[in-house]
């Protein structure tokens, strides 16, 4: 009976016109990857840490990480952390430390898509170049093609998102890598929720229209992480976590950068083929991300609170 009530409420909600949304940085309603059938994700899902906050990313080979542009825009330093077990953080009282088994690698260069627009999150894609080879357990994930992506959307197929983001809105970052399965939404449905001008053909939406997806979503701290579809036993990255209205709100999909729209640009971003975007130096390996929260963190949190259209990058808190 409760499920039918929920369905009726959802149907009434979905019949309404698109509203104005406050968009937030955005796994809610998911499970830990460790001990599940999803452990292959350890090999390509990474944490991306910059002066702008905490994000996810995907190893795509040739020392390259795919992430969201908003995760590294205006950053002065970027590092990437791999974890063979999915453990990223250890919380002790008010302090948060990196887990001991993470492998930290500095990012030597990074490239933001030239058409990225911070005001709309269109073309929300960036490529990071590692300063050294990744650990031996790392395996690259393939890029989904346009025909694959079109089929996924038209057939409303299920994809999987991964990240260490908040496990509930206004909650805490996850210590262990999480995953959540989300059904693809049509572009028409997504535009009905966010507006015609907000959702472009370089985006893909998931987790909004299916009753089975309610209460599940990516959230703050998951930005830049992969949205994956498995075909013939091979995982393909279809989307990059970008933005959304809240986390797991009824009938509201998450929005992801559509990887197939950027394949040519991504393939051109090899360490030797483009000018250096920026040289950076990352924090020392083994250093805690922060200790007890001080006045500086209060300023950061207040800035995040009053940031009108927030995306799905996060900060340790």
N, C-alpha and C positions, 0 to 999 in steps of 0.2 A: 504493500500500500504506500509506504514511504517513497519507494522508487517512482510510483505513478504520480504522486504529488510533486515530486521533484521534476518529473518530466513535464507536467502541466505548467509549473512555474517557469521552467526553461523555455517552453514553447511561447508563453506570453511574452517573456523577455525578448526572445529573438524576433518577435513580430514587430517590435518597436523600431523607430528610426534610429540612425546612428547618432551617438551623442558625442559631446566634447570630452576628451579623456585627458587625465594627467598621466603621462607615460613614465614608467619607472624602469631603473636598471633591473633585470630579472635574472635545488630541484625540490618542487613541492609535490607531495603525494607519490614520491618515488621510493626506490629501495637502494641499498648499498650494492655496489658492483661486486665487491669481494664475496666469494661463495656462490655467486650466481653464474648463469650461462653467458654473462656479458663481460667476462674478465679480459677478453681480447682488447677491450677499450684501454686497459692500462698501458698498452704498447704505443698508442697514438694520442691519447688525451693528456694534455699538460696544463699546468698552472702558469699563468702569465702575471708577473708582478711588476708594476711600474709606479712612478710617482703619482699616477692617477688612480691607483687602487688595485683590486684583485679581480682577475678575469680568468677565463679558460682559453684553450687553443688546441690546435691539432697539428701533429707532425705529418708533413706531406712529402718528406724526403729531401735530399740534397741540402741538409742542414736548415730547412725552411719550416717555419711555423705559420699556420693560417689562423688569424684571429680577427676581432672587430676593430675597425679604425678608431672608434671612440675609446677603446681601451688604452691606446698609446698616443692619442693626440696630445700635444703639448707636454709630453713626458720628457724628463731629463735623464732617466735611466730605466732600463727594462731588463729583467731576467726571466728565465724560463725554468720551471722545475718539473722533472719527470719523477714518477713514483711507480715502482714495479708492483706494489701492493695496493695502491689506491689511497694510502695514508698521506695526507698533506700537512695537517696541523695537529698540534697537541696543546690542549688548553689546560692551564694550571692557574686556578684562581682567576685574577684579572689579566693574566698574561697569556699570550698566544705565541707558540714557537713552531717552527717548521719541524715536521717529523724527521727522525734521524735517518731514515732510508731514502729521503728525497735526493735527487741529483740535480744540483743547480748549475746552470750554464748561462753565462752572460750573452746578451744579444749585442752583436757588433754593429749591425745596421738594421733599419726598418723602413718600410715603404708603405705609405698610406695612399689609397686609391686617389688619383688626382681629382676625381669628381665627387669625392665624399663631401656631404653637406651635414654639418653638425646640427643644423636647425631641423632637419627632416630625417636624418639617419639613412638617407639614400646612399647607396654605394658604400655601405659600412663594412669595409674590408681592408685588412692590412696584412702584409707579409713581413715576418721577422726572420733575420738571418742569424743563426747561432754562431758564436765565435769558435766553437769546436764541435767535433762529432758528438751525436747523442749517445747515451748509454747503450750497451749491447742488446738490451731487451726491447729497445724502441723499434717499432715497425711503422712504416708510413701508411696512411690511409689514402685510397684513391678518390679522385674528384668525380662527382656524379655528372653525367652528360646531360645535355638539354633534353634528348628523348626520354632518358630515365626520369628526369625531374617532371617533365610534362605528364608521363604515365602515372607517377606517384600522386600528383595532384588530381588528375582526372579520375583516377580509380580510388581516391581517398585512402591510400595505403598508409600503414602504420610505420612511423619512424621512431628512433630512440635518441633522446638528448642526454648529455652527460655533463656533470659539473660538480664543483664544491660550493655552489651558491647556497643561499638561505633555504632552509627546509620549510619555512613558512614566512609569510610577509611580516616584516619587522622582527624576524627571528635572528638566529645566529648562522654563520657559515658552517658548512659540514666539514668535520675532520676527515671523513672518508669519501671517496668518489661515489656519487649517486647517479642513478639513471632513472628515466621515466619514459614510457611509451606514449606517443602522441599521434593521433590521426591527422593526416593532411586536410586542410580546409581549402575550399574553392576560393579563387580570387574575389568572386562576387560576394561571398559571405564575409570575407575579411574586410573588404571595402565597406560593407554595410555596417560593420562595427567601428571602423576607424575613420571612414570617409574616403571618397574617391581619390583625392589628391595625396593622401598620406601613404597609401599602399601602391607601390610602383611594381612594374614587371620584373624588377631586380630583387624582389622580396618573395618569400614563401611564408605561409602562415600555418600553424598547427595547434591542435588542442582546444579549439573553441566550439565547433559545431556538434561534435559527437557527445551523446550523453555519457558514454564510457570515459571520456576525458575530463569530466568535471572534477574539480579538486586536484588536478594535476597540471604542472606547468614548470617552466624554468623560472628563476627568480634572480634577485640581486646576487652578483658574484659569479653567475653562469655566463655572462656576456663573453662572446668570443669563442665559446665552446662549440663542439660539433653537434649537429642534428644529422643522424646517420640512418641510412637504409641498407639492409643486407640483401644482396642478390646473388644467388648461386654460391653462397658461403663467403662472398667477398663483401666487406663493408665499404660503403661509399659515403663521403660527406656531401650531404645535400644542402645543408644550411649552416649558417654561423649565427649563434644567438645574438640578437640585436636589441629589441625593445619590446615593451608591452604595457598594458594598463594594469597596474597592480600585479599580483601574482595569484594565479588560479582563480580569477574572478569568473563568475558564472557566465558561460557563453562567450567569453572573450579570448581569442587566440593569442599566442605569442607570435612575434614577428621575427623572422630570420633573414639574413642576407642570402640570396639565391646563388649558390656557388657556380652553377652552370653558366650564369651570366658573366662570370669573371675569369673563365678558364684561360683565355688568351692573355689577359693581363697577368694572372698568376704565373703562367708558364714563362712570361717574359722577365719576371722578377728573380732572376738567378743572381748569385753573388757577384758575377763578373760582367753582367750585361747592362747594369744601370748605374747612375751616379749614386754615391753614398748619400743616404737621407740624413743620417745623423750618427755620429760616433758616441757610444755611451759606455759607462762603467757601472756595473751592478754592485749590490751589497755583497759582503763577504759570505762565503759558504758557512752555514752553521749559525749565523747570527740571527737572533730572534727578530721577527718582523716588527714587533713592538712589545714593550713591557706594559706596566699599568698605564691606563689612559690619563694623559695630562691635558693642560690647556690647549695645546696645539691640536690634539685630536678633537676637542670640543668644537674648535673652529671648523674643522673638516666636516664633522657630523652636522653642524648647523648649516653649512653650505649645501650639503646633500639634501637636508630637509627642505630647504627653500628653493631647490633647483626644480623648476616647474615641470619640465619634460625630462624625466630621468630614464636612464637606460639600465642595462642589467649587469654593469660592473659593480663591484662591492668593495668594502673595506673591512678589515678585521676589527671586531668590536667586542 
